[in-house]
Amino acid sequence: MLTTIAKVWGWIFLIVGILGFVPAVAPNGHLLGIFDVNGPHNFVHLATGIVALICGYQNAHVAKLYFLIFGIVYGLVALLGFVAGNSPVLGIIANNIADAWLHVGIAVVSIALGLMPETTRATTRMSVP
């Protein structure tokens, strides 16, 4: 299950990264009119998506590790976003408070996925008398 979620996650981030470059979807550098984006921000999304896909095509352990590390990193990015406010994070990556809150949500979901058991299937055998 974690590998499938990592693949879906990867495609979502790739799509978001690409859409950030489309002026009709990100007018004036505001993806969907809400989230600040710029070239470096879009490349971070693209890289995140590529890594998620690579991990998703490995195994549950790799996907679990991806989500845990990714969640911690995005949690730190969220903190940096709150500190930066409506200014670029590290002076490079476009940011606003909506981005920071979205990153909090992504971090929480990612860490929860990273803490999930690798296998959730239980096989049972039924014996027939």
C-alpha positions in Angstrom: 0.0 0.0 0.0 2.8 2.5 0.8 4.4 2.0 -2.6 1.1 2.8 -4.3 0.6 5.9 -2.1 4.2 7.0 -2.9 3.5 6.6 -6.6 0.3 8.7 -6.4 2.1 11.2 -4.2 4.9 11.4 -6.8 2.5 12.1 -9.7 0.7 14.7 -7.7 4.0 16.6 -6.9 5.1 16.3 -10.5 1.8 17.7 -11.7 2.0 20.6 -9.2 5.6 21.3 -10.2 4.6 21.5 -13.8 1.5 23.6 -13.2 3.6 26.1 -11.3 5.2 27.0 -14.6 1.8 27.5 -16.4 0.8 31.2 -16.2 -2.9 30.4 -16.5 -2.8 28.2 -13.4 -0.3 30.3 -11.5 -1.1 33.9 -12.4 1.4 36.3 -10.9 3.2 33.4 -9.2 0.2 32.3 -7.2 -0.6 28.6 -7.9 -4.4 28.3 -8.0 -4.4 32.0 -6.9 -3.4 31.0 -3.4 0.1 29.5 -3.0 3.3 31.5 -3.9 5.4 29.7 -6.4 8.5 30.4 -8.4 11.1 28.5 -10.4 13.0 27.1 -7.4 9.7 26.2 -5.6 8.5 24.4 -8.7 11.8 22.5 -9.1 11.5 21.4 -5.4 8.0 20.0 -6.2 9.4 18.2 -9.3 12.3 16.7 -7.4 10.0 15.6 -4.6 7.8 13.9 -7.2 10.7 12.1 -8.9 12.0 10.8 -5.6 8.6 9.7 -4.5 8.1 7.8 -7.8 11.6 6.2 -7.5 10.8 5.1 -3.9 7.3 3.9 -4.9 8.7 1.6 -7.5 11.1 0.0 -4.8 9.4 -1.7 -1.9 7.3 -0.8 1.2 10.4 -0.3 3.4 11.9 2.3 1.0 8.5 4.0 0.6 8.1 4.1 4.4 11.5 5.7 4.8 10.7 8.2 2.1 7.6 9.3 3.8 9.3 9.6 7.2 12.2 11.6 5.9 10.0 13.7 3.5 7.6 14.5 6.4 10.4 15.7 8.7 11.9 17.8 5.9 8.5 19.3 5.0 7.9 20.0 8.7 11.1 21.9 8.8 10.2 23.7 5.6 6.8 24.7 7.2 8.7 26.1 10.2 11.0 28.1 7.9 7.8 29.2 6.0 6.2 30.6 9.2 9.5 32.4 10.1 9.8 33.9 6.6 6.1 34.9 6.6 5.2 36.2 3.1 8.9 36.3 2.1 10.9 33.7 0.2 12.3 30.9 2.3 16.1 31.2 2.5 15.7 34.2 0.2 15.1 31.8 -2.8 11.9 29.7 -2.6 8.6 31.6 -2.9 6.5 31.4 0.2 3.4 32.7 1.9 1.5 31.6 5.0 -0.8 29.4 2.9 2.3 27.5 1.7 3.4 27.1 5.3 0.1 25.7 6.4 0.0 23.3 3.4 3.5 22.1 4.3 2.3 21.4 7.8 -0.5 19.2 6.4 1.9 17.5 4.0 4.3 16.9 6.9 1.7 15.4 9.2 0.3 13.1 6.5 3.8 12.0 5.4 5.0 11.3 8.9 1.8 9.3 9.6 2.5 7.3 6.5 6.1 6.8 7.4 5.1 5.4 10.8 2.6 2.9 9.3 3.5 -0.8 9.3 5.1 -1.9 6.1 2.6 -4.7 5.6 -1.0 -4.4 6.4 -2.3 -7.6 4.8 -3.0 -10.6 7.0 -3.3 -13.9 5.4 -5.7 -16.3 7.0 -6.4 -19.9 6.2 -9.7 -21.3 6.7 -9.8 -25.0 7.4 -12.8 -26.9 6.3 -13.7 -29.9 8.4 
